[in-house]
Amino acid sequence: MARGKYKLKRIRAAERRSQVEIELGKHGKAGEMLAAATLAKPAEALGVLRRIFHLARGSGLAPAERTALLSDLEQRIRQCGTELPAKYFGVKDARELAEVFLLELEAMNIRPKTFREFIAQMRIEGYQSRVRGKLFHLFVKNFEPLQRDFKRAAAAQAKELNNPELAGKVPVGAKPPKLLNAKGVEIAQPVGFGTPRKATQIRILKTDGTSVEFIDDVYTSYSGKGADRLWSFLIEVEIKTAAAAGGFGEQIGFAQLRMMGGEVKEIEMVVEGFKEPVKVTADNLIFSPRSIDRNAVTLLSESQWGRLPKDEQIELPEALSRGDKDRVYDASRFRFQSTAKGQGETFLRITLALSTKELNKIVEAIIPFAH
């Protein structure tokens, strides 16, 4: 998208940057580090970590201690200096965000048996990684410009499934693609797939009673009623933080192979508008070779962010703080990739113009290092 309309904003951002540099020149990095210093008090960090340790081990906390931990997390999130309001994660305020992660910490079921083991730096980094992943999933789920595009693309996919001979899709004289189920069996047409719905918590249930994750999110649709209802995955979305994004190719490349194996009993997923999880057998899961839209969503690492023009490093966080998600989406990167392993899938890699540093401010407020 052309960026001419942002010229005036960039000039103003440059002026603000100059003022910031003057202030930093006067005070060193004191202003920049103020929020981090507030959260880095050793005694306070150890107190938070000790409560998290007991909570995550399953030993439980007394009601008063649990309430104190919740209040501590809320205060730390408020003071962490992030440009990301709590509503970007689908909650009303810092208190609700603290509640989300209190439950997340409780479900961790950590291995260390002693507090000393728990606060080792490598372990803390591992727990922070889990919190960062959850936080980014919530951000993507509530990033409306991206979700709008996914919904539009899903609606186009459903339309093509219903009418494979759409103008411009099939060359003159060529046969339209056949619809196949997950076992590779051709499905009779016509079908009538309806409005796309968001689905999460997608798992493959195997015949031996075990289950494995399939992919993070999908937009799905169904045709028909009752036990004979057919389902199709219109848009598949895999979400990873910058540190984990190198695994996109393998994850997506092997996803379909995991689903098409003979040991697969059914797919289970939580679908928007359905009270109970939906279970779909391989016979009733429909694909068109042209109609599966695969996407991988990530964000910028701190080093990638540092290579952006200085005015964007100032302007984009300001856009986030004032709720201008469209500006951030316009600055995001989109490119197609192919998987090197597995089934050789092609997917769209979407790198949101968001710095990992912004997430890390919240992550370190929730699970601090033991300084």
N, C-alpha and C positions, 0 to 999 in steps of 0.2 A: 504494500500500500504506500502511496506517495506520502512523504513526510513534510511537505511544504507548509501544511497548516500548523505544524508544531514549531515553526521557526521562532515565533515570538516567545513561546514557552521556553525554548532552548536559550534564548538571549537572557531571559529572566533567570533561568536556572544557572547560567554562567555567572550572572551577577551575584546570586546567592552563594555560589561556590566560592567566589572570590572573598566574600565576607566570611565564610566558614574558614577559609585558609588563613585569613588575617587573625581570626579568633584563635585558631589552633597555633598560629605562630606566637601569639601572646602567652598562651597557657599550655604549650606542649600538646599532649594528647589527653589532657584532663577531661575536657568536655566530652570527647569521643568515648572515653572509658568510664564515664561516671556511672552509667546504668550497670555495666559489668562489675564495677567495683562494689556497688551496692549489694549485688547478689553473691559476691565472692568472699564474704566474711566466713572464715573457717569454722567457727563454732556453729553458726547458723546452718552452713552447708552440711556439717556432720550431723546436726540434729535432724534435718530433713532426711538425710540418707539413712539414719538409724531407723526412723519410722518406716521408710520405704522398705528397708531390709526385712523388718518383721512382717509387714504387709505382704510383700512379694514371696516370702517363704511359706506363707499360709499359716503362720502362727497367730495371726490376727492382731488387731489393735483394740484397746478399750474404746468405747464410744467417744470419750473425751479426747483421746489421742488421735483418733481418726478425724474428728472435727478439727483438731488443731493442725493436722497435716493438710487437710483440705484448705483451711484458711491460709496456711503458709504457702501452698502452691498457688492459690489465687493471688496473693500479694506479690509473689515472685513473678508471676506472669504479667501482672500489671506494671511492674517495675523494670521489666527486661529490655525495654527500649525498642521493641519491634514496630515496624510500620504496618503490620498485619492485624487488623481488628479481629476480635473473637468471632464476629459474624462470618468471616471468610472461611471458618471451619464448621459452619452450620449450627453454631450456638449463639446464645444471646449476649453473653458477657464472659469475663475471665473466670467467674465462679463456675459457670457451666462447663467451660473448657477444663478447668481443674477437676471437676467431677468426672468428665470423660476419661481423663488419664489416671485418676485414682482407681477406677475400675480396671483400666488397662494394666496398671502396675499390680493390682491384686491378682490378675489372671496370669502373671508372668511365670509363676512356679519356678523360681530360680534354683540353681544347684548349690551355690556356696552355703556352707553350714555355719561359718563364722562371719562376723561383721568385717574383720580384717580382709578376708578373702573377697567379700562383696565389694569393698571400696577400691580394690586394685584397679589401676587406670585402664587396663585392657578390658576388664569386665564392665566398668562404667561406660566405656566407649561402645561396647556391645549393646548394653541396655539403651544407651542414647540412640543407637542406630534403629532399634525397634520403635522407639518413640518418634523418631524423625520420619520413619516410614509411615506410621499411622497418621501423623500430622499431615504429611504430603497427600496421602489418600483423601483425607478430609478436605484439603484445599482443592484438589482436582474435582472431587465430587460436587463442590459448591462454587466452582469457577464457571459462571454462567455462559460467557462467550464460547468456551470450548464445548460445553454440554449442548448448547443450541446447535452448533455445527454437527455434533454427533447425532442429534435427533433428526436434523434435516437429512443427513446422509442415510440414516436408518430408514426414514420414510421412503426415500428413493429406492433403497434396496428392496423394501417390501413391495413396492409398486412393480419392480422388475420381476420379482418372484411370481407375482400374480399375472404378469403379462410379459413373458420372455421375448416376445416379438416387438417390443417397443421400438418406435422409429429411431433409426440411427444406431441401434444396439447390435443388430444382426445384419450382416451384408446381404445384398440381394442374392437369392438362390441358396443361401446357407441355412442350415437347420438351427433353430434356437437351442440353447443348452438344455440338457435334461436336468430335472431335479432329482437328487439322490438323497437317500437317508444315510445315517452314519455307518451303515453296513455296506454302502455302495450299491444298494438296490434302487432301481428307478421308481419314482413315485408318480402315480397317475395325476394328470392335470385336467381341469383347472383347479387352482387352490385360491383361498381368499384370506391372505394374511392381513391382519388389521393394524391398528395404531401401535407403533413401537412402544415398548415398556422397558424401563431400566431394571436390570437384574444384577444382584451381587451375591457374594458367598457361594460361588459356583463350584461344586465338587463332583468328582467322578466317583460313584459308588461301585465297587467291584464285586464280583460274584463270591469272593472269599470273605466278604464282610468288611474289608478295609476301604479306605477312601483317600483320594489325593485331590489337591487343588487343581482346577483347570486353568482359569485365567481370572484376573481381578474383577472386571466388570464387563457386561455386555448390554446391548440393546437388543431385545428379542421381540418376537411377535408370534401369534398363533393363528391357526386356521382350523375351523371345525369346532366340535363340542365334545365334552365328556372324555371317555377313555380313548376315543379315536382322534383326539385333538393333535394336530401337528404343530411343532414348534421349530423356529429357525433363529439362528444367531445372525443378526444383521450387522452389528458392529461389535468387534471385540477390542477391549482396551486393557493393556498391561501398564501398570504404574510403578515406576521405580525412582528412587532418589538418584542424585548425580553419581554417588559412589557405587551404586549397584547397577547403573544403566548399561554397563558393559555386558550384562547377562541377558539383555533383551533378545538377541538373536537366537540363543539356545532355548530360552523359555518359549518363545513363539514358535520356533522351528519344530519343537517336540510336542507342543500342546495338542495338535491334531492327532499325532500318532498315539498319544496316551488315551485319547478319547475313542479311537477306532479299534483298539485292541479287543480281542475276543473275550477277555475277562471282564469287560465293562458290562455292568448290569443296567445302570441308569445314571442320568445326570440329575443332580439336585441343586436347586437355586432358589433364592428369595427374590420374588418378582413383585414389582410395584403393582399395587392394587389387589394382590392376593394375600389372604390372611395367613395361610399356611405355606411352607416351602413347596415348590412345584417339583415333581419328579417326572422325568421324561426318559423313556426307553430309547435305545439306539434306533429302533424301527421308526419311531415317531419324531426323530430329530432330522431336520431337512437342510440340505445345502445345495447351493448352485455354485459351480466353480467360479462364476463371475461375481457372485453376490456377497462374498464375505469380505468385509472391510476391516483390516487389522491395524491397530494403532498402538504405539508405545509412547507414553507420556513421561517426561522427566523435567528437570529444571537445571539451571546453571550452577556449576561448581563455583567455589570462591575464586579460583584462578580464571575460569571462563568469564565470570562477572568482572574481574579486574581488567580484562582486555576490551571491555565495552568502552565507547567514548565517555569521557568524564561527565559530559552533560547528561547522558542517559543514566549514569550511575546515580545522579542526583534526581533527575526527573522521574524515573520509573518508581522508586520507592515513594515519592510524593504522590504519584498517580494512585498507587495502592492505598496510601493513607487517606486519600479523599474519595476512594471508592470507584476510581476510573479503571475498571478491569479491562475495558475495551482497548485502552491505550497500551496496557501491558500485553494483551493478546496480539495487537498489531506488531509489536516488537519481537514476538516469539518466532522461533525458527521451525520450518517444516521441510523435511526431506525424506525421500523414499530410500529404504534399505532392503536388502535381501538376506535371509538367514544363511549362514555357512553350514549349519548342521541341521539334522532332522529332515523336514519335508521341503526345504527350500522355499519358504514362504516369503512374500514381499509385504512389507508393512510400512506405515507412515510414522516416522519418528518426529514427535512434537516436543520441542524444548521450550518450555515457558520462560519468559523473560523475568524470572524470579531468582534471586540469589539464595543459595543454600544458607548463607549467613543469616538471612532473615528468619529462617526456620530454626537455625541453631540457637538464636537468642531465646526462643521459647523452650527448645529442647533442654538447654542448660539451666533454664529456670526450673524445669520439672525434675531433671536428674543432674544435679551439679557434680563437678569433680570435688574430691576430698582434698582441698588445698592444704 
